[in-house]
Amino acid sequence: MRSFGLAFRPFAIAVAVIALTEGVCGFVLRPGIVERTKFNLLNRFHSTAVFGKLGEFADSSPDVVQLGDSSGFHGVNPDTVTRYLGGLKYLNLSCCAALGYRGYYGIADFMLRRNPGIKAVVLYVSLRNLPRADLIEGQHQLGEFIENALTTPFAYLSPPTVALRQRIVDVMDRKGQAKIDAIFTDELRQSAREHNGWWPEHDRRFAGDKRAEYWRQTCGASGVAVQNDDETFYGNDKQSYMLSEFQRFASLTARHGAKFVLMFHPYSCRGLEGSLLDARRQDIRALVKQNPNMVVFPERMLELWPTEKFVSSDHLRVGYDEENFRRVGKLLAGVFGIAARPDAIDDAAPTEALRRDVLPVVSDWTREGAVVLRDDSAGAIG
């Protein structure tokens, strides 16, 4: 019996050391659930946009949570939207198409579980990123990871030393980043913290022939893009991914007594032709009929804005993005039955009456994210 105790002693000591180490890490680091489950599946920049924002706002008790691709990450500022919502707190957790729809769903599920006061989930996406085969799981199976890591009981069993490892990896990643990338990542983190998840666009500016060629590639020679329905928008069961994915969101939010708001970003071409839009509109009609908690804006999906308001296909130029902030705020105010505030900024912004070849003059415009290049061919601002 004594020999058995001696044989068992090394194992007991090892367990005690592990328990002590985990206890010390837990006491000193006090890591949240996101930090204990996050793995570096993306580069530091995108990791900050996804897991950094989740860690910051996991228990922030928002009333409305937005998810989706980068069109909403850069295109919806909660500071402005909140002014239209009568005191409701709006949180922007949008990031990038790299998350995939399963990733968007996992974040929605995670936030609804931890914040029972959420009244609505807004899925804000570009028409260029409608559900299709390559946008379901996300890069590196990120969608599956988010669902499994954050929304299952095993998430709470992850040891505190995982957070310590993550901090070490983050430090090493930062040292390996180019200086400009490190600055961008720090700016992203600061802006997201100060503006409830929003960060202004920082896209590369094109001018002259390069700009003209970019928009020819994006919208076609006529300025009217063409997108057709095909097999990539359908699963093995022959059902469209839009029907299956958006039904998941509608059912999830209904279980938590919340609304599901599907909002499409303005489209940057003169028009959109082809069979895709009609097929997806049929899906939308079926979904709204089946789910009384679901709202769609715009109802016909397509809202055309001039290319001059965009710096890239789905990112609104700094200054013009303010028009979209107000658009989103007013649409959501209607969802909650909130009357328009008398002191709210009027939609009749000067941007609509401006010449199409100049930037807007907006009173709240800031220099954040702005880079101006001369158009050598016409002397215009690009």
N, C-alpha and C positions, 0 to 999 in steps of 0.2 A: 504493500500500500504506500509505503514511504517512497519507494522507487518510482511509483506512478506519479506522486506529487512532484518529485524532482524533475521527472521528464516533462511534466506539464508547466513547470515554472517558466522556461524561456518563452513559451507561448503567451502566458499570462503577462509577462513583462512587456512583450511586444504589443499586446492589446492595450496595456496601460499607457505605453508611450504614445501610441496612435491616438488614444482617447485624449491624452493630455495635449498633444499637438493640435488636434482639432478644436479642443476647448479653448486653447490660447488664441488660435486664429479666429475663432468665432467671437471671442471677447474683444480682441484688439481691432479686427477688421470690420466686425458687424456687417457682413455682406448681405445684400438682399437676394431674393430668389433669382433675379436675372443674372447677377454677377456670379452666382454659384452654378449656373447652368450654361452660361455663354461659352461658346467655343469659336475659335477664329476661322470660320468658314469663308469669310470675306476679307478683303483688304481693310486696313485700319479706318479708311475714310467711310466706307459703307458700314463697317461694323459699328462705328460711332453713330451713324445715322439710324441704325436699327436698334442695337442693344443699348447704346448710350441713351437714346431717348426713352426706351422702355425702362431702363434702370432709374432714370430721373423722374418719370411720371407714373410708375406702376401703381402707386397708392395715392394719387393726387386728387381723387374724387371729382373727376370731370362730369359734366352733364352730357356733353356731346363729344364723341371720339371720331376722328377722321383717319382713314386708312387708305392705302393705294399707292400709285406710282409717283414718279418725281414731278409730274404735272401739278399735283396737289401739294407736294412737299414745298415747292417754290411758289406756287400760285395761290395759296390760301394762308393769309396771316390771321391767326386767332385774335390778335389785338383789335383788328377792324371788325371781324365777324361778330365778336362778343358785344360790340356796341349796338347791334341790331337784335340781340337775343334777350333783352330784359334782365341781364344779370346772370344768365346761364354761362357756365364755364366751357369754353371750346378748346379742345386739345388736338393738335395736328401730329399724328403718328405716321403719316405717309413717309415713304422713303423712295422706293425704286422698284422697277419691274422685276429686278433680280430676286425679290422676295417670292414672287409667284402668288397666285390666288390662294393656295393652301397656306402660304405665309401670312397673307392678309387675314385669313380666317383664324389662324392660330393666335395672332395678336388680338383680334376682336374677342375671341373666347377668353383669353388671359385677362384682358381688361374688364370684361363683364363679370367674371368670377370674383375679381378683387375689388370691384367698384360697383356695388349693387344699385347705386343711384343713377347710373347712366341711363339717359332717356332716349338717346338715339345714336346709332352707328352710321357714319357717313362713309360710303365707299366711293372715293373720288378717283376716276381714271380717265385716261385719254382714249379716244375712239381707236387710236392705233394700237392700244393694248387691251382689246377685248379678249375674253377668255378663249384661248386656243391651246393646242397641245404643249407648245414650248413655254407657256406662261402659267402652267398649273403648279408644278412642283418648285419652280424657281431654281436659281443656280445652286450647284452642289447639294441638291435635295434640301435646300434651306427650309422650304415649307414644311416638310416632314419633320425636320429637326425642331423647328419652333413649336409645332403641335406637340411632339413627344416630350420636349424638354420643359415646356412651360405650363402645359395644361393637363398633365397627368400627376397622380400622387407621388410618383418617383421624383418629381422635381423638388419636393420638399426633403428628400433624403440625400440630396447631393451634399457632400461634406464641405465645410468652410475652406479647406485647403485648395479647392478648385478655384475659388476667388483669388487666393494668393498666387496661384499659377497664372491666372488671367492677368493679374497686375504685372507680373514679371514679363509675360509675353507682350503686353501693351508697351512696356518700357523698351523692350528690345525692338519692337516694330517701329516705335517712334524714332529710335536711333537710326534705323534703316531707311526711314522716309527721306525723300528729297525735302529741302528746306521749304519750298513753296507748298508742297503737299501737307507738310506739318502745320504750316500757317493756316491753310484752308481747313484742316481738321479742327484746329483750335477755334477758328472763327465759327465753324458749324456748331460746335459744342456750346459756345457762348451764346450764339443767336438762338439756338433751340431752347436753351435754359431761360433766356430773357423773353422769348416770344412764344412760349408754349408749343415748341416743336417746329416753328417755321424758320427757314433760311432762304434769303434771296438768291436768285440765280447768279451764277458766276461763269456762264458759258463763254466760249471763245466767240469773238465778233468777226463776222465776215464783211468785206466791203467790195464795191466794184464788181468785177467779173466773177469773183469767187462767191460773192453773195447771190448774184443772179443764177449762177450754176447750182448753188445749194438748193434754192427754191425750185429750180427746174427739176432737179432730182427728187425733191420732196413732193411736189404738187403736179408735176408734168408740165409740158411745154405750154399748155393752155391755162395753167393755173388751177385746173380742176382735177383732183386726184381720182383714181379708180381703185376700188377694193371689191373683190368678188368673194362670194361665199364658196368655201371648199372644204375638203375632208379634215383639214387641220383644226377646224372649229367644232368638230364632233368627236365624241368618245367612241369606244368600241361598241357601246350599246346603241349607237346611231343617234343618241340624244345630243343636242348641242351643249357645249361646255357652259355657255351662258345660262341655260336653263338649270343645269345641275349645280353649278357653282353659286349662282345668285340665290337659288332655292335654299342652299345651305345657310347662307347669311340670313335670309328671311326667317328661317326656322330657328336659328340660334338666337337672334334678337327677340323673336316672339316668346321664346322660353324665358327670357329675362324681362319681359314686359317692356321692351324698348322698340323704337321704330327703326326700320332699315331704310336709309336714304341713299339711293344710287344717283350719283351726280357725274355728268360727263363734262370734261374740260372743253372750252371753246376750240373749234377746229381752225387750223391755220391756213387753209387753202380757200380758193374762191368757191369751191363746191366739192361734193363727194358723189361720184357715180359708181355704178356696179351693183351687183346683187347682194352684197354683204349687209347693207343698211336695212333693206326691206326684211331680210331674214331675221335679223336681230330685233327689229321692231316687233315682229310677230312674237318672238320670245318674251319681250318686255310686256306686251299686252297680256300674255298668258300668266306671267308671274304676278303682275299687279292684280289681276282678277282672282288669283288663288291666295294672295297674301294681303290681307287688309292692313297690315302694319308697314307695307312697302310703298315708298314714294319715289318717283323718278323725275329728275330734272336734267335737261329739258325733256318734256314728254316725248318729243319726236327724236331725241338723242342728239341731233345735229344743230349746233349753233356756230355760224360762220363769223370769224373775226379776220380782219385784214392781216396779211403776213407782216406788215410793218409793226404790228404790236408784239411780234414774237422775235426772240433772238435765236431760237432753234424750233424745230417742228412742234414741240410740246411745252416749251418754256417761254412764258411771257416776259417781255423785256421789262427791266426795272423801270417803274413809273407807270407803265400800262398795267402791271399786275394789280395796282390799287383798284382799278376798275373791276377786276375779278373779285377782289376781297369784298367789295360792296355787293356785287352780284350774288355771291354765296350767302352773305349775311341776310340780304332781303329775301332770298328764296327760303332759307331756313326759318326766318321769322314767320313766314306763312305756315310752315309745318307745325309750329307750336302755337299758332293763333295769336302771335304778338303783333300789336299794331305798330306801324312805322313810327319811329321817333321823330318829333318835329325838328330836332336839331341834327338828325342824321344827314350825311352828305347826299345830295341829290344825284340821281343817276345821270342827269343831263350834264355830265362832266364835259369839259372843253375838248377832251380827246376825240369825241365823235366829229367835231366841226373842224378839226385841224387838217391841214394839208397832209397827204399820205406820205410825204417824203421827209417829215421832220419828227423829232421826238416830242412827247407831250410836255406841256408845262403844268405840273401838278404841285399844289402847295405843299403836300407832305412828302415830296420826292426827296430821297437822300442819296448820298454817293455810294452807299453800300452796294457792292457787286457791280458797279458801273465801270465799263471800259469803253472809251470812245476812240474810234479810228476814223481817219479821213478817207472818204471815197474819192480816189484819185481821178476817176472818170467823170464825176459830176460835182465834186466838191461837197457832197452831202454827208450827213452824219450816218455811220453804219451801225 
